[in-house]
Amino acid sequence: MKTTIDTDIATLVTHSYGKRNINVLVRTESTSGTTFKEMDISVELSGGFDSAYSSGDNSEVLPTDSLKAHVLALLENQRNLSLEDFGRTLLDRICQSATTAKQAKCILSERSWHPDVTEHVQYKNSAYTATQPNGKVLVTRLGTDSYVFGGEMNLNTLRPSESSFIGFMKDRYTRQKDVFERSLIGDLNCRWTYSVLPSDTDKSRSLVREVLQGGFANVSSRSVQETLHGMAVLLLNEVKDIDEVNLEFESIALKEHDGPNTPGSDVGVWLLSETAPSFTTAKLTRKVQQELNR
């Protein structure tokens, strides 16, 4: 027996579909030798597909396999584009087919594989070593020709000392004690938006990584909140093309191992806690941009 659904009682607010984590390895031959580039690309189309949800009409839906095919076709012809230009070109091509999409977005990251310089030249097949991914790039298309550029970066961080947490609020359930010296370890996520796309985007992302690493190590830390705020201010100060910064730090609790102590030893052993991690977020925008928006 077929079920009849009354669609008049509900309104579709938002919807999207796409293809995540299209992971490819691209080989490039040049006079300087052979290099490999690993890319991870996700594509999402939003809005404009109401009828596919309400009545099963897929006439405006471009299959997700076609989204992947667009990525592969562009890589065959434009493999040397920067991530930003690749994302912009990709969305332009996809939206020429998916004309009803109200918004298109892609997230891209890459890392390069270079010949291992430690390998002896007598071997015919060279070994390759991969670099650390230089962050993610976010490209959004609104309407027909409006693009918004930004980036995202994840870092595993450890600060062994010079961090404290004192003077906090206490209620009847609080068991936390004042800590004047502690270690911070966890995952730091940074997302940012550009005011103007920098001319050298690879250099800009490298600078973001450098500032984040230096800031986490050196910014005053009477709390995680103070550290995140200081890092965001530092990033806005050092990278002039960035207008907005979103930071999130997910910390891992450490439990010191109560084993026998060796006299004169500086060895410390901690158990990484399996309990629910704590997180702290901060979003900062450039003051000049805030004043312009008023």
C-alpha positions in Angstrom: 0.0 0.0 0.0 1.4 3.3 -1.1 1.8 6.0 1.7 0.5 9.5 0.8 2.4 12.3 2.4 0.8 15.7 3.0 3.6 18.1 2.0 1.6 21.3 2.9 2.3 21.0 6.6 6.1 21.5 6.3 8.5 23.9 4.6 11.9 23.0 3.3 14.2 25.5 4.8 17.7 24.5 3.6 19.1 21.7 1.6 22.3 20.7 -0.1 24.1 17.7 -1.7 27.6 17.0 -3.0 30.7 14.9 -3.1 33.2 14.8 -0.2 36.9 13.9 -0.1 37.7 13.4 -3.8 41.3 12.3 -3.2 43.6 12.3 -6.2 47.3 12.0 -6.9 48.6 14.1 -9.8 51.9 13.5 -11.5 53.7 16.4 -13.3 56.7 16.0 -15.6 59.0 18.9 -16.2 62.6 19.7 -17.0 63.4 19.7 -13.3 62.0 16.2 -12.8 58.9 14.4 -11.8 56.7 15.7 -8.9 53.5 14.4 -7.4 50.7 16.4 -5.8 48.0 14.9 -3.6 44.7 16.8 -3.5 41.6 16.4 -1.5 38.5 18.2 -2.9 34.9 18.4 -1.6 32.1 20.0 -3.6 28.6 21.1 -2.2 25.7 22.6 -4.1 22.9 24.3 -2.0 19.4 25.6 -2.8 17.4 25.4 -6.0 16.6 21.7 -5.8 13.3 21.8 -3.9 11.3 19.7 -6.3 13.8 16.8 -5.9 12.8 16.7 -2.2 9.1 17.4 -2.4 8.1 15.5 -5.6 11.1 13.4 -6.6 11.8 15.5 -9.7 15.5 15.2 -10.3 15.6 17.1 -13.6 17.6 19.9 -12.0 20.0 17.6 -10.0 23.5 17.1 -11.4 24.6 13.6 -10.2 27.4 13.6 -7.6 29.4 11.3 -9.9 29.3 14.2 -12.5 30.8 16.5 -9.8 33.7 14.1 -9.4 34.1 13.9 -13.2 34.3 17.7 -13.3 37.2 17.6 -10.8 39.1 15.0 -12.8 38.6 16.7 -16.1 39.9 20.0 -14.8 42.9 18.3 -13.3 43.8 16.8 -16.7 43.9 20.3 -18.2 44.7 22.7 -15.4 46.8 20.8 -12.9 49.1 23.7 -12.1 46.5 26.1 -10.9 46.7 27.4 -7.3 44.0 26.0 -5.0 42.1 29.2 -5.1 42.1 29.5 -8.9 41.3 25.8 -9.2 38.3 26.1 -6.9 37.0 29.1 -8.7 37.4 27.6 -12.1 35.8 24.3 -10.9 32.7 26.0 -9.5 32.3 28.1 -12.6 32.3 24.9 -14.8 29.9 23.0 -12.5 27.5 25.9 -12.2 27.3 26.2 -16.0 25.5 22.8 -15.8 23.8 23.1 -12.4 22.2 26.4 -13.2 19.5 26.2 -10.5 22.0 26.0 -7.6 21.8 29.1 -5.4 25.2 28.5 -3.8 28.2 26.3 -4.6 31.1 25.6 -2.3 34.3 23.6 -2.5 36.9 22.8 0.1 40.4 22.0 -1.2 43.7 20.9 0.3 46.9 19.7 -1.2 50.4 18.4 -0.2 53.4 17.8 -2.4 55.5 14.7 -2.8 59.2 15.4 -3.5 62.0 13.0 -4.3 63.8 11.8 -1.1 67.2 13.6 -1.3 68.7 11.1 1.1 68.3 8.3 -1.4 71.4 7.2 -3.4 71.2 8.1 -7.1 72.1 4.6 -8.2 68.5 3.4 -7.6 66.3 3.6 -10.6 63.0 4.1 -8.7 63.1 7.2 -6.5 61.4 7.3 -3.1 59.2 10.3 -2.4 58.5 12.1 0.8 55.3 14.1 1.4 55.1 17.6 2.9 52.6 18.5 5.6 49.3 19.8 4.0 49.4 23.6 3.8 45.9 24.2 5.1 42.6 24.1 3.3 41.0 26.6 1.0 37.3 27.5 1.0 35.8 28.8 -2.2 32.1 29.9 -2.3 30.1 31.0 -5.3 27.0 33.1 -4.6 24.7 33.7 -7.5 26.6 33.9 -10.8 29.9 35.6 -10.2 30.5 36.5 -6.6 33.3 34.6 -4.8 34.3 34.5 -1.2 37.7 33.1 -0.3 38.9 31.8 3.0 41.0 29.1 4.5 41.2 26.5 7.3 44.1 24.9 9.1 44.3 22.2 11.7 47.3 21.9 14.0 48.2 19.4 16.7 49.6 21.5 19.5 51.5 21.0 22.7 52.6 23.6 25.2 54.5 22.0 28.0 54.6 24.9 30.4 53.9 28.6 31.2 50.2 28.1 31.2 47.8 28.6 34.1 44.2 28.6 35.1 43.3 30.5 38.2 40.6 32.8 39.7 37.7 31.1 37.9 34.1 30.9 39.1 33.2 28.1 41.5 29.9 26.6 42.3 28.9 23.6 44.5 29.9 21.1 41.7 33.3 22.6 41.0 36.2 20.2 41.7 38.8 22.1 39.6 41.6 23.6 41.6 43.8 26.6 40.7 46.6 25.5 38.4 49.6 27.7 38.2 51.7 25.6 35.9 50.1 23.1 33.4 50.6 21.6 30.0 48.3 22.3 27.1 47.8 19.6 24.4 45.1 19.3 21.8 43.9 20.2 18.3 43.8 23.8 17.1 41.5 24.6 14.2 41.7 28.0 12.5 39.3 29.3 9.9 39.7 32.7 8.2 38.3 34.9 5.5 40.2 37.2 3.2 39.3 40.8 2.5 41.5 40.7 -0.6 42.8 37.5 -2.1 46.6 37.7 -1.7 48.8 37.5 -4.8 50.8 34.6 -3.3 48.3 32.4 -1.6 50.8 29.6 -0.8 53.0 32.1 1.0 50.0 33.5 2.9 49.0 30.1 4.2 52.5 29.3 5.2 52.6 32.6 7.1 49.3 31.7 8.9 50.8 28.4 10.0 54.0 30.2 11.2 52.0 32.8 13.2 49.7 30.2 14.8 52.6 28.0 15.9 54.5 31.0 17.3 51.5 32.4 18.9 50.5 29.2 20.7 54.0 28.9 22.1 54.5 32.5 23.2 51.2 34.3 23.8 50.5 34.8 27.5 48.3 32.0 28.9 46.5 32.7 32.1 43.7 30.8 30.4 43.0 29.1 27.1 40.7 32.0 26.3 43.5 34.5 26.6 45.7 32.4 24.4 43.2 32.1 21.6 42.4 35.8 21.8 46.1 36.7 21.6 46.7 34.4 18.7 43.8 35.8 16.7 45.0 39.4 17.3 48.5 38.4 16.3 47.2 36.8 13.1 45.1 39.8 12.1 48.2 42.0 12.8 50.6 39.9 10.8 48.4 38.8 7.8 46.9 42.0 6.5 44.7 40.3 3.9 42.6 38.5 6.6 39.5 40.2 7.9 38.1 37.5 10.2 39.5 34.7 12.3 37.7 31.8 14.0 39.8 29.7 16.4 38.8 26.5 18.2 41.0 24.6 20.6 40.0 21.1 21.7 42.1 20.2 24.7 43.1 16.7 25.8 43.2 16.2 29.6 46.4 14.8 31.0 46.6 12.5 34.0 50.1 12.1 35.5 51.2 8.5 36.1 51.8 7.8 39.8 54.7 5.4 39.3 57.9 5.1 41.4 60.0 8.3 41.1 63.6 8.0 40.1 65.7 10.5 42.1 67.1 13.2 39.9 65.1 12.1 36.9 63.2 14.7 34.7 61.1 12.0 33.1 57.3 12.5 33.2 54.6 10.1 32.1 51.0 11.1 31.5 47.9 9.2 30.5 45.9 10.9 27.7 42.4 11.0 29.2 39.6 9.2 27.3 37.0 11.5 28.9 35.0 14.0 26.9 37.4 16.7 25.6 37.0 20.4 26.5 36.8 23.0 23.8 37.2 26.8 23.6 36.3 29.0 20.6 36.9 32.7 19.7 35.9 34.7 16.6 37.6 38.0 15.9 37.1 40.5 13.1 39.3 43.5 12.1 38.0 46.7 13.7 38.1 48.6 10.4 35.8 46.1 8.8 33.4 46.3 11.8 33.2 50.1 11.4 32.5 49.8 7.6 29.6 47.4 8.3 27.9 49.8 10.6 
